[in-house]
Amino acid sequence: MWRGPSMQSAPSWLTTLPRLQEVLLYGNKLTGSVPPLVGRALRILSLGSNLLSGTVPSSFLSSSSLEYLYVRPHLRTRSSY
């Protein structure tokens, strides 16, 4: 879990960790879109209480490894249109 000061975007090194299993970045005032983390061993992704925009990529929703996804309250999934 990232315990540093609030940041504006997800750290770029997150996309370089193929065995990454948990990303807990809730409450950091992140802006922009969801970082491309799918295709990895990611099991838990928590991005809630940020300022992210757009939709959750459909690859997250079809990932066989992802067990928990928290993006509320700002993001939508394609199925929420």
Residue, then its C-alpha position, 0 to 999 in steps of 0.5 A: m500500500w502506498r503510504g506516501p503523501s497524496m499524489q496527482s497520478a498513479p506512480s508510473w512504476l506500477t505498470t512495470l510490476p508483472r507480479l503486482q497483486e494489490v493496489l490500494l490507492y484510495g483517497n489520494k486525489l488522483t486525476g486522469s484515467v485508470p492506469p493500465l494494470v490489467g494483464r498481470a496477477l492483480r487481485i485487488l484494485s482500490l481507486g475510490s475517493n479519487l478524482l479519476s475520470g472516464t470509465v473502468p476499462s473492460s479488461f478489468l471487468s473480464s480479468s480472471s485474477l481480479e477479485y476486488l475492484y473499488v472505484r466509487p464514486h467517480l468512475r463508471t463501468r461500461s455497463s452503467y451507461 
